[in-house]
């Protein structure tokens, strides 16, 4: 039996964020076993915590969707760290936790309230998107290309093609055509007006278990688009993004860029299930 947690991420209230399954003490499991368990949990991601192989790291995590392993993902990073700390994990350094994953070493910090943030990993692909790719994204989103304010590649692992719309209302009114051909993970953002309690509305569309779906709250996407939107003056260097509104969630992602230019992406996390798994 292995310790198991199901953590709701980017929310302080259970069942309003994005869930991740965390299997602690995963030593001895094969890749095939991990993939089978991740397929069985049927969550967007399941993580497996192992002893690090890099002496600079506090733990190693492997991240699986229902059908593939990912080098990095945002809400699993926060959820795994939350579960590891809750289970008694002790970081080697003061004030930081170092996670080893397929993308390398990822640094996490906890603020005074205990909210965890991770340092956004570098993009593996960035820059403008070709017109034909924008047109393909628009077919999925059910909009005309003229409604796109800008589009950028924002890939830090999942392969995000990011689309900026005029405002949050435009994002929330999307009715995607999931039957349209889509080879990309699509992220869409639009700014809220003055007076709102958040600055940005975000939605994410990708394939889950081979089928198109909307992700409730997406750390990797928010990490990937933050520098682009800051540089465009769409948002300030510190802001809050809402995600999941259109599907009944209330995710909140806290983003800031420090004086060194590093982008930190954070959120609350709460354990919804504690137990053990036979594996």
C-alpha positions, -999 to 999 in steps of 0.1 A, spaced: 0 0 0 12 35 -9 2 68 5 -23 86 -17 -36 122 -18 -61 138 -42 -54 176 -41 -76 204 -54 -53 231 -68 -58 268 -75 -85 270 -49 -89 272 -11 -123 256 -13 -125 219 -23 -141 209 -56 -137 244 -72 -102 240 -86 -83 213 -105 -77 179 -90 -45 160 -92 -38 125 -78 -5 121 -59 10 87 -52 37 92 -25 64 65 -19 63 54 -56 96 36 -56 95 3 -74 67 11 -98 75 7 -134 66 32 -161 39 9 -173 24 6 -139 24 44 -134 7 49 -167 -19 22 -159 -27 39 -125 -29 73 -142 -53 59 -167 -74 44 -139 -76 76 -118 -90 93 -149 -78 127 -138 -60 151 -162 -28 143 -143 -15 118 -117 19 122 -102 43 98 -86 68 109 -60 103 93 -59 137 100 -44 156 126 -64 185 116 -86 198 152 -86 214 161 -52 200 196 -56 164 184 -55 141 176 -26 121 150 -45 115 137 -80 81 137 -96 68 119 -127 37 134 -142 12 113 -163 -20 121 -181 -43 92 -188 -22 83 -218 12 100 -218 39 112 -195 46 150 -193 79 167 -186 62 194 -166 27 206 -157 17 234 -134 -12 223 -112 4 189 -106 36 207 -95 17 227 -68 -5 198 -58 25 174 -55 45 198 -34 15 204 -12 10 167 -7 47 161 -1 49 188 26 16 176 42 30 141 44 61 154 63 85 163 35 114 185 47 131 207 21 169 208 22 171 245 18 155 275 36 125 290 20 125 269 -12 115 235 -24 133 220 -54 113 196 -75 130 174 -101 109 165 -131 113 158 -168 118 194 -175 146 197 -150 146 214 -116 117 236 -107 118 259 -77 88 264 -54 83 289 -26 56 292 0 44 326 12 34 335 47 -1 322 41 13 289 28 4 295 -8 28 278 -31 43 293 -62 66 278 -88 91 295 -110 79 293 -146 101 270 -167 116 283 -199 95 280 -231 106 254 -256 87 273 -284 76 309 -286 70 336 -312 43 344 -337 18 319 -350 13 314 -388 -19 325 -402 -30 290 -411 -25 279 -375 -45 308 -362 -73 299 -387 -72 264 -374 -75 276 -338 -104 298 -347 -123 269 -363 -121 251 -329 -129 282 -309 -159 291 -332 -147 326 -339 -135 347 -369 -97 353 -371 -106 391 -371 -115 386 -334 -80 375 -325 -60 404 -310 -27 384 -310 -15 348 -310 17 333 -298 33 299 -293 37 295 -256 50 260 -252 66 249 -219 57 212 -223 20 207 -233 24 225 -266 3 256 -260 -9 278 -288 -21 310 -270 -48 333 -283 -55 368 -270 -91 381 -273 -104 416 -268 -118 410 -233 -130 385 -207 -165 385 -221 -152 373 -254 -134 345 -237 -164 334 -216 -187 335 -246 -167 309 -266 -185 278 -276 -158 256 -290 -164 231 -318 -147 201 -305 -154 182 -337 -131 206 -356 -96 193 -363 -72 204 -336 -36 193 -332 -28 219 -306 -34 226 -269 -52 259 -271 -51 286 -244 -73 317 -246 -71 349 -225 -88 382 -223 -86 411 -198 -113 420 -173 -123 456 -171 -116 479 -141 -135 471 -110 -133 433 -114 -116 413 -86 -93 396 -112 -74 410 -141 -75 382 -166 -99 354 -177 -83 322 -191 -96 291 -207 -77 260 -219 -87 233 -244 -67 201 -250 -71 164 -256 -79 143 -225 -78 106 -230 -78 112 -267 -109 133 -265 -111 171 -266 -119 188 -233 -117 220 -213 -92 221 -185 -105 236 -152 -74 255 -142 -40 253 -159 -7 263 -143 15 256 -173 -6 278 -196 -8 307 -171 30 304 -167 36 304 -204 14 334 -213 23 356 -184 55 372 -199 38 377 -233 8 395 -218 30 416 -194 52 427 -223 20 437 -243 8 457 -212 -24 435 -211 -16 429 -174 7 444 -148 37 426 -134 14 412 -106 -21 400 -113 -47 374 -106 -62 352 -134 -95 335 -132 -100 301 -149 -128 275 -149 -156 300 -147 -173 286 -178 -174 251 -164 -185 258 -128 -151 261 -112 -136 291 -95 -98 288 -100 -75 317 -91 -40 318 -103 -16 344 -87 11 356 -111 40 380 -106 73 389 -122 101 397 -99 129 423 -104 151 396 -119 125 389 -146 115 355 -132 78 347 -134 62 330 -104 28 312 -107 10 304 -75 -22 292 -60 -39 277 -30 -42 239 -26 -64 218 -4 -64 180 1 -98 165 -7 -89 128 -3 -63 111 20 -57 74 20 -37 47 4 -36 29 -29 -27 -7 -36 1 -8 -61 
